[in-house]
């Protein structure tokens, strides 16, 4: 990339902050809607509590109490650094990384008008020739057993992308068609770990491992890695398992809609304040919609062992001697 002066970088930042935040959110795969007649702010269907302010091109996540500019929005939602978020937005606006063309606001506005109505096509990233990075990351850093990782690879739910070597967790519908894909970086440094979704993803679909037809229970997690850690811990093969990828109930109802045999729902969300609040909310929703809540022993173990999520429990359990899951039941 060519050297850029401080003034040029400031211009890039200014242009990024002028982009329509709702259009950027749509480009990232979110669905935008209004409440009432106000045109000054909109809401994100897939993220409860996330409000976009159209006139100022800013956002507020009332759930996590985070707010800021369009750049901050991309940093927050895609777990990017400031510079990576700027580059993402410049690419969105059609400004090449290798040949920077400093456009005026009028050109940016023209771009937005031309593209705001277009739907972003959902295309899975190209697969790598081998999955060594994904296997190393999941089995060594995350301590998920090799057989569990292989079972998800063989099921077409997991692979390694070619360009960045991210792990791709594929969310499929009841017919096996890919609808949503979660990208997770394979670097071991948590401060440099990438987290995002493939553009055009339908966020009403979560990452799911279909259970047996006669099993009535759906167990819900926040992250795909927690779901896989659960399988690694319990060796479960029959329960319906679903990772939301966010704290929103839409994927739960989509899964139940496509699997009418499910009557009971259990939760193993993160044992932190947002996770606990979300579980309480989901409990009420699920029961009001006529489904039963079933307790899941693994979540109790998170609390007892002072860990945040299932993977943290798995890593701790395999690093030092930890109590076994009673009878390996859930």
SVG drawing of the C-alpha trace seen along z (x, -y; Angstrom):
<svg xmlns="http://www.w3.org/2000/svg" viewBox="-48 -17 53 59">
<polyline fill="none" stroke="black" stroke-width="0.4" points="0.0,0.0 1.3,-3.5 2.4,-5.8 -0.3,-8.2 0.2,-11.4 -1.5,-12.4 -3.8,-14.7 -4.8,-11.9 -5.6,-9.5 -7.7,-12.2 -9.6,-12.7 -10.3,-8.9 -11.6,-9.0 -13.8,-12.0 -15.3,-10.3 -15.9,-7.1 -17.8,-9.0 -20.0,-10.6 -21.3,-7.2 -24.9,-6.3 -24.8,-4.0 -28.0,-2.2 -26.6,-1.4 -23.4,-0.1 -25.4,2.1 -27.3,3.5 -24.0,4.2 -22.9,6.1 -26.0,8.3 -28.3,6.7 -32.0,6.0 -33.1,2.4 -36.6,1.3 -38.3,-1.7 -40.7,-2.1 -43.3,-4.7 -43.0,-7.6 -39.6,-8.9 -36.9,-9.1 -34.1,-10.1 -33.4,-6.7 -33.8,-3.0 -33.4,0.4 -31.5,3.5 -33.7,6.6 -30.9,9.1 -29.5,7.1 -31.9,6.1 -31.1,2.7 -29.0,1.5 -30.2,-1.9 -28.8,-3.7 -29.2,-7.5 -29.6,-8.4 -28.9,-12.1 -25.7,-11.9 -24.5,-8.6 -23.9,-7.3 -25.2,-4.3 -26.0,-3.3 -25.9,0.3 -28.1,-0.1 -27.4,3.5 -23.7,3.1 -23.7,-0.7 -21.4,-1.3 -21.9,-4.2 -20.0,-6.1 -19.5,-6.8 -19.9,-4.6 -16.2,-3.6 -16.9,-2.7 -20.0,-0.7 -17.8,1.5 -15.2,1.9 -17.9,3.0 -19.8,5.3 -16.9,6.9 -14.3,6.8 -11.9,4.8 -9.1,2.3 -9.7,-1.3 -7.5,-1.1 -9.1,2.2 -12.6,0.7 -11.6,-2.3 -10.2,-0.1 -13.5,2.0 -15.6,-1.1 -13.4,-2.5 -13.7,0.8 -17.5,0.7 -17.5,-2.8 -15.5,-1.5 -12.2,-3.1 -9.3,-0.8 -6.7,0.1 -3.9,0.1 -4.9,-2.9 -6.5,-5.4 -8.8,-7.8 -9.9,-10.6 -13.5,-11.1 -15.8,-14.0 -18.9,-13.6 -21.0,-14.0 -19.4,-10.9 -19.9,-9.0 -23.6,-10.1 -24.0,-8.9 -22.5,-5.6 -24.9,-5.2 -27.9,-6.0 -26.9,-3.5 -26.2,-0.7 -28.5,-1.2 -31.4,0.6 -29.3,3.6 -29.2,6.7 -25.8,8.1 -25.5,11.6 -24.6,14.3 -21.6,16.2 -19.5,18.6 -15.8,17.8 -13.5,20.1 -12.3,23.2 -8.6,23.6 -6.8,26.7 -6.3,27.9 -7.7,27.1 -4.5,27.3 -4.9,23.8 -8.5,24.5 -7.7,27.9 -4.7,26.5 -6.7,23.6 -9.7,25.6 -7.9,28.6 -4.8,26.9 -6.0,23.4 -9.6,24.3 -9.0,27.9 -11.9,29.4 -11.2,33.0 -10.1,34.0 -13.1,36.3 -15.6,33.5 -13.9,31.1 -13.8,33.8 -17.5,34.5 -18.4,30.9 -16.1,30.7 -17.7,33.9 -21.2,32.5 -20.4,29.4 -20.7,27.1 -17.1,26.1 -14.1,25.4 -11.1,23.1 -11.3,20.2 -8.5,19.8 -7.7,16.0 -7.4,15.4 -7.5,18.9 -10.5,18.0 -12.7,20.8 -16.0,20.7 -19.0,21.9 -21.9,22.5 -25.5,22.1 -27.8,24.2 -31.6,24.5 -33.6,27.7 -32.8,28.6 -29.0,28.2 -28.8,24.9 -26.2,22.4 -28.0,19.3 -25.5,17.7 -21.8,18.1 -19.8,17.0 -16.1,16.1 -13.7,16.6 -10.0,15.9 -7.5,18.6 -4.8,16.4 -4.1,17.4 -3.7,13.8 -7.2,12.8 -6.4,9.1 -5.9,9.9 -8.6,12.4 -11.1,11.6 -14.8,12.1 -17.4,11.4 -20.1,12.7 -20.1,13.3 -21.9,10.4 -25.5,11.1 -26.0,13.7 -29.5,14.3 -29.1,13.7 -32.4,15.5 -30.4,18.7 -28.0,19.8 -25.2,22.3 -26.9,25.6 -26.2,29.3 -29.4,31.2 -30.5,33.7 -32.3,37.0 -35.9,36.8 -37.3,38.2 -35.4,35.8 -37.5,32.9 -34.8,30.8 -33.0,27.8 -30.0,26.5 -29.0,22.9 -25.5,21.3 -24.0,17.9 -21.0,19.0 -20.4,21.9 -17.2,22.8 -19.2,23.2 -21.6,25.5 -18.7,27.6 -17.1,27.6 -20.4,28.9 -20.2,31.8 -16.6,32.4 -17.5,32.5 -20.7,34.6 -20.2,36.7 -23.8,35.9 -25.1,37.0 -28.9,36.7 -29.8,33.3 -30.6,30.4 -27.9,27.7 -28.0,24.1 -25.5,21.2 -27.0,17.8 -23.9,15.8 -25.6,12.9 -28.0,12.3 -31.2,12.4 -33.9,15.0 -34.7,15.0 -32.6,18.1 -34.4,20.0 -37.8,19.5 -36.4,20.2 -35.0,23.5 -38.2,24.5 -40.2,23.5 -38.1,25.9 -38.0,28.6 -41.6,28.9 -40.6,31.9 -38.8,29.6 -40.9,28.8 -38.3,28.0 -35.5,25.4 -32.4,25.2 -29.9,22.5 -26.1,22.5 -25.4,18.8 -22.4,17.1 -22.3,16.9 -21.8,13.1 -24.2,10.2 -25.4,10.0 -25.8,13.8 -27.8,14.0 -30.1,11.1 -30.6,12.7 -31.5,16.0 -34.1,14.5 -35.6,12.7 -35.6,15.8 -37.2,17.9 -40.2,15.6 -40.5,15.5 -40.2,19.2 -42.7,20.1 -45.2,17.5 -44.9,19.1 -45.9,22.5 -42.5,24.2 -41.0,25.7 -37.7,24.6 -35.4,27.4 -32.3,26.9 -28.9,27.9 -26.3,29.2 -23.4,27.8 -24.5,24.2 -24.5,24.9 -20.9,26.1 -19.9,22.8 -21.2,20.9 -19.7,23.4 -16.3,23.2 -16.3,19.4 -15.9,19.5 -17.7,17.5 -18.6,20.0 -18.5,23.6 -15.2,23.4 -13.5,21.8 -14.8,24.6 -13.5,27.2 -10.1,25.6 -9.9,25.4 -11.2,29.0 -8.5,30.4 -5.7,28.2 -6.2,29.2 -8.3,31.8 -12.0,30.7 -15.2,32.4 -16.7,34.7 -20.1,33.9 -22.4,36.1 -23.1,39.2 -22.1,37.1 -25.8,36.0 -26.9,32.6"/>
</svg>
